[in-house]
Amino acid sequence: MELHHYEFLIMHFLEKGPYGRPTLANKLGLSEGRVRVLLNYLKCRGLLTSIRAGHLFTEEGREFWEEVKKKMKILGQVPSPVPEWPFSVAGVFSPSVEISKNGVRERDLAVRYGALGAIVCKVSRGRAKLLGDYDYDLEEIIKTKLPLEGEEGKILLIVGGSSEPAAYVALAKTMIYLAGDPFEFL
């Protein structure tokens, strides 16, 4: 089945409240027409409904999203650990494939999906441990911006992008590839 990274991102953004097509199109870097098609896909599966203020989860959609977040979730924008990354986002996920010891394979996958780069960490005792040798100082980011409690054993992925949509799309595609497609059984 096709990777549903845009639907995953739409649901992530709608978790914070209703958004209309123009706002979602801007956040995703897509046309409003393409966003309409994606929203219709989610509505046809009973996950979303529309109101005047925008689009919202149905009860079934909220329950589905809560299950998805147990496996993978986007933590949001973080301060860029690399000056060459104009925009950085982070997510945590439970991998369905073996993760490389140094995170290089996962970083390369994110780059293939449009990221400028990625940092891969393993979460242990509420802290992130870098996989591989990096010169990054993530302490301040991890302490202040990343709620890692309850994420024991998961992988933390920080992705840099040239824009907000590029970073979010690369993060979503990489997490779905490594954790499994949450829409596979819909």
C-alpha positions as CSV (number, residue, x, y, z in Angstrom):
1,M,0.0,0.0,0.0
2,E,1.1,3.6,-0.7
3,L,2.7,5.5,2.2
4,H,0.2,7.9,3.6
5,H,2.5,10.5,4.9
6,Y,0.3,13.4,4.0
7,E,-2.7,11.9,5.7
8,F,-0.5,11.3,8.8
9,L,0.6,14.9,8.7
10,I,-3.0,16.2,8.3
11,M,-4.1,14.2,11.4
12,H,-1.1,15.5,13.3
13,F,-2.0,19.1,12.5
14,L,-5.7,18.6,13.2
15,E,-4.9,17.3,16.7
16,K,-4.4,20.9,17.7
17,G,-7.8,22.0,16.5
18,P,-9.7,22.6,13.3
19,Y,-7.8,23.8,10.2
20,G,-9.2,24.8,6.9
21,R,-7.8,23.7,3.5
22,P,-5.7,26.8,2.9
23,T,-3.9,26.4,6.2
24,L,-3.3,22.7,5.7
25,A,-2.1,23.4,2.1
26,N,0.4,25.9,3.3
27,K,1.7,23.6,6.1
28,L,2.0,20.7,3.7
29,G,3.3,22.6,0.6
30,L,0.4,21.3,-1.5
31,S,-2.4,22.9,-3.5
32,E,-5.8,23.2,-1.9
33,G,-7.1,20.8,-4.5
34,R,-4.7,18.1,-3.4
35,V,-5.5,18.7,0.2
36,R,-9.2,18.4,-0.7
37,V,-8.5,14.9,-2.1
38,L,-6.6,13.9,1.0
39,L,-9.3,15.2,3.4
40,N,-12.0,13.3,1.4
41,Y,-9.9,10.1,1.8
42,L,-9.9,10.6,5.6
43,K,-13.6,11.5,5.6
44,C,-14.5,8.4,3.6
45,R,-12.8,6.3,6.2
46,G,-14.8,8.0,8.9
47,L,-11.8,9.7,10.5
48,L,-12.7,13.3,9.9
49,T,-15.7,15.6,9.6
50,S,-16.0,19.2,8.4
51,I,-17.5,22.2,10.2
52,R,-17.4,25.8,9.2
53,A,-14.2,26.4,11.1
54,G,-12.4,23.6,9.3
55,H,-11.9,19.9,9.7
56,L,-12.1,17.8,12.9
57,F,-11.6,14.2,14.1
58,T,-14.7,12.1,14.4
59,E,-14.9,9.9,17.5
60,E,-13.5,7.0,15.4
61,G,-10.8,9.3,14.1
62,R,-9.8,10.4,17.5
63,E,-9.6,6.7,18.7
64,F,-7.6,5.8,15.6
65,W,-5.2,8.7,16.1
66,E,-4.6,7.8,19.8
67,E,-3.6,4.3,18.7
68,V,-1.3,5.6,16.0
69,K,0.5,7.9,18.5
70,K,1.3,4.8,20.6
71,K,3.5,3.7,17.7
72,M,4.7,7.0,16.2
73,K,4.1,10.6,16.8
74,I,5.5,14.0,15.8
75,L,6.8,16.1,18.6
76,G,6.9,19.2,16.5
77,Q,9.4,21.9,15.6
78,V,12.7,22.0,17.6
79,P,15.6,24.5,17.5
80,S,17.9,23.4,14.8
81,P,21.0,21.5,16.1
82,V,22.7,22.1,12.7
83,P,23.1,25.7,11.5
84,E,22.6,24.6,7.8
85,W,19.1,23.3,8.6
86,P,16.6,26.2,8.4
87,F,13.8,24.2,9.9
88,S,14.0,21.1,12.2
89,V,11.2,18.8,13.5
90,A,11.3,15.8,15.8
91,G,9.3,12.6,16.1
92,V,9.5,9.3,18.1
93,F,8.5,5.9,16.9
94,S,8.6,2.2,17.6
95,P,10.6,0.6,14.7
96,S,9.2,-2.4,12.9
97,V,12.6,-3.0,11.4
98,E,16.1,-3.2,13.0
99,I,17.7,0.1,13.4
100,S,21.4,0.4,12.4
101,K,23.9,0.8,15.3
102,N,25.1,4.2,14.1
103,G,21.8,5.6,12.6
104,V,23.4,6.1,9.2
105,R,20.9,4.0,7.3
106,E,18.0,5.9,8.9
107,R,19.7,9.3,8.3
108,D,20.3,8.4,4.6
109,L,16.6,7.3,4.3
110,A,15.5,10.7,5.6
111,V,17.8,12.5,3.1
112,R,16.4,10.3,0.3
113,Y,12.9,11.6,1.4
114,G,14.0,15.2,1.1
115,A,15.7,16.1,4.4
116,L,18.9,18.1,4.6
117,G,20.0,15.7,7.3
118,A,18.8,13.7,10.3
119,I,19.9,12.8,13.8
120,V,18.9,9.4,15.1
121,C,18.7,8.6,18.9
122,K,17.5,5.8,21.1
123,V,15.3,6.8,24.0
124,S,16.3,5.3,27.3
125,R,15.3,6.5,30.8
126,G,13.6,9.6,29.4
127,R,16.8,10.7,27.7
128,A,18.0,10.5,24.1
129,K,21.2,8.7,23.3
130,L,22.8,9.5,19.9
131,L,23.4,6.6,17.6
132,G,26.8,7.1,16.1
133,D,29.5,9.7,16.5
134,Y,28.2,13.3,16.1
135,D,29.4,16.7,17.2
136,Y,25.9,17.8,18.1
137,D,24.9,19.2,21.5
138,L,21.3,18.1,21.8
139,E,21.1,18.5,25.6
140,E,19.3,21.9,25.5
141,I,16.8,20.7,22.8
142,I,16.1,17.5,24.6
143,K,15.6,19.1,28.0
144,T,13.4,21.9,26.9
145,K,11.5,20.8,23.8
146,L,11.2,17.1,23.7
147,P,8.8,15.3,26.1
148,L,10.4,11.8,26.2
149,E,8.8,10.4,29.3
150,G,6.9,7.2,28.4
151,E,8.8,6.8,25.1
152,E,11.3,4.1,26.5
153,G,12.9,2.0,23.8
154,K,11.6,4.2,20.9
155,I,13.7,6.0,18.3
156,L,13.9,9.8,18.4
157,L,14.4,11.2,14.9
158,I,15.3,14.9,14.4
159,V,15.0,15.9,10.7
160,G,16.3,19.1,9.1
161,G,14.6,20.6,6.1
162,S,14.9,23.6,3.8
163,S,11.3,24.5,4.7
164,E,8.5,23.5,7.2
165,P,6.8,21.3,4.6
166,A,10.0,19.6,3.5
167,A,11.0,18.8,7.1
168,Y,7.6,17.4,8.1
169,V,7.2,15.3,4.9
170,A,10.7,13.8,5.3
171,L,10.0,13.0,8.9
172,A,6.7,11.5,8.2
173,K,7.9,9.4,5.3
174,T,10.9,8.1,7.3
175,M,8.9,7.2,10.4
176,I,6.2,5.4,8.3
177,Y,8.9,3.5,6.5
178,L,10.6,2.4,9.7
179,A,7.6,1.9,11.9
180,G,5.0,0.7,9.4
181,D,2.1,2.4,7.7
182,P,-0.7,3.2,10.2
183,F,-3.3,3.4,7.4
184,E,-2.5,-0.1,6.2
185,F,-5.5,-1.7,7.9
186,L,-8.1,1.0,7.2
